[in-house]
Amino acid sequence: MTNDPAETPREPLRALDQDLRALVAQEVRKVRNDLGGTLREAGTGGALIAAAGVLGALAAGSSAALALRALDRVLPPVASAAVLTALLGSAAAGLAAAGARELRSVPPLLGAAADQVRHDARVATDAARGAVGES
């Protein structure tokens, strides 16, 4: 900072304001990109869990009449219902496990970007306090 009387204490604050605006815009873009990727990854796990729910409903009700009729030709009716229920239940359990694994691999929603914004805000606040204290 110079000793020029024409330079007011507001000049450093204006520069800080412009820098802070640019930093905030950059961080908002970074968070938006991080969230987009995270939500896409979570979508795959959610879809697998939804598919598991559909298959689980089929297993619970054993409503797959065509499969039951086919099994009824070679097995007694009770045995064919048990076989179909076991098959659909196993498939639902496999999809649920795959979906849970997929969701565990997704990073926290805001993660490092939110921490970086907090840190940058603290640095900017400290710098602004220092600039005001110098004038």
C-alpha positions in Angstrom: 0.0 0.0 0.0 1.4 3.4 -0.9 1.3 6.6 1.0 -0.5 8.4 -1.8 -3.3 10.5 -0.2 -5.4 10.0 -3.3 -5.6 6.3 -2.7 -8.4 5.6 -0.3 -8.7 2.6 2.1 -11.5 1.4 -0.2 -9.2 0.4 -3.1 -7.8 -2.7 -1.4 -11.3 -3.6 -0.4 -12.5 -3.3 -4.0 -9.7 -5.5 -5.1 -10.6 -8.0 -2.4 -14.2 -7.9 -3.4 -13.4 -8.7 -7.0 -11.1 -11.5 -6.0 -13.7 -12.9 -3.6 -16.4 -12.8 -6.3 -14.1 -14.7 -8.7 -13.2 -17.2 -6.0 -16.8 -17.8 -5.1 -17.9 -18.3 -8.7 -15.0 -20.7 -9.2 -15.9 -22.7 -6.1 -19.6 -22.8 -7.1 -18.6 -24.3 -10.4 -16.4 -26.8 -8.7 -19.2 -27.9 -6.3 -21.7 -28.1 -9.2 -19.3 -30.4 -11.1 -18.6 -32.5 -8.0 -22.4 -32.9 -7.2 -23.2 -33.9 -10.8 -20.7 -36.7 -10.8 -21.7 -37.9 -7.3 -25.4 -37.9 -8.2 -24.7 -39.9 -11.4 -22.8 -42.5 -9.4 -25.6 -42.7 -6.8 -28.1 -43.1 -9.5 -26.6 -46.5 -10.5 -26.8 -47.8 -7.0 -30.3 -46.5 -6.6 -31.4 -48.1 -9.8 -30.0 -51.5 -8.7 -31.8 -51.2 -5.3 -35.0 -50.3 -7.1 -34.7 -53.4 -9.4 -34.0 -55.5 -6.3 -37.3 -54.2 -4.8 -39.3 -55.1 -7.9 -37.8 -58.6 -7.9 -38.4 -58.9 -4.2 -42.0 -58.1 -4.6 -42.2 -60.8 -7.3 -40.6 -63.3 -4.9 -42.9 -62.4 -2.0 -46.0 -62.9 -4.0 -44.8 -65.6 -6.4 -46.9 -64.0 -9.0 -45.0 -65.2 -12.0 -47.8 -67.4 -13.3 -46.0 -68.5 -16.4 -43.0 -69.8 -14.5 -45.2 -71.5 -12.0 -47.1 -73.3 -14.8 -43.9 -74.5 -16.4 -42.6 -75.8 -13.1 -46.0 -77.4 -12.3 -45.4 -79.7 -15.3 -42.4 -81.3 -13.7 -42.9 -80.7 -10.0 -45.8 -80.7 -7.6 -47.5 -77.3 -7.2 -46.0 -76.6 -3.8 -42.5 -77.5 -4.9 -42.7 -75.3 -8.0 -43.8 -72.3 -6.0 -40.9 -72.9 -3.6 -38.4 -73.1 -6.4 -39.6 -69.9 -8.1 -39.7 -68.0 -4.8 -36.1 -69.1 -4.0 -34.9 -68.1 -7.5 -36.5 -64.6 -7.4 -35.5 -64.0 -3.8 -31.8 -64.9 -4.6 -31.8 -62.6 -7.6 -33.3 -59.8 -5.4 -30.6 -60.4 -2.7 -27.8 -60.3 -5.3 -29.1 -57.0 -6.8 -29.5 -55.4 -3.4 -25.9 -56.4 -2.4 -24.6 -54.9 -5.7 -26.6 -51.7 -5.2 -25.3 -51.3 -1.6 -21.7 -51.8 -2.8 -22.3 -49.2 -5.5 -23.7 -46.7 -3.0 -20.8 -47.3 -0.6 -18.3 -46.3 -3.3 -20.0 -42.9 -3.8 -18.1 -40.1 -2.1 -19.9 -37.8 0.4 -22.2 -35.3 -1.4 -20.2 -32.1 -0.8 -17.0 -33.5 0.5 -13.8 -31.7 -0.3 -15.4 -28.9 -2.3 -17.4 -27.7 0.7 -14.3 -27.9 2.9 -12.3 -25.9 0.4 -15.1 -23.2 0.2 -15.0 -22.9 4.0 -11.2 -22.6 4.1 -11.3 -20.0 1.3 -13.9 -18.0 3.1 -11.9 -18.0 6.3 -8.8 -16.8 4.4 -10.7 -14.0 2.6 -12.3 -12.9 5.9 -8.9 -12.8 7.6 -7.4 -10.8 4.6 -10.3 -8.3 4.7 -9.9 -7.8 8.4 -6.2 -7.2 7.9 -6.8 -4.7 5.1 -9.3 -2.8 7.2 -6.9 -2.8 10.1 -4.1 -1.3 8.0 -6.1 1.7 6.8 
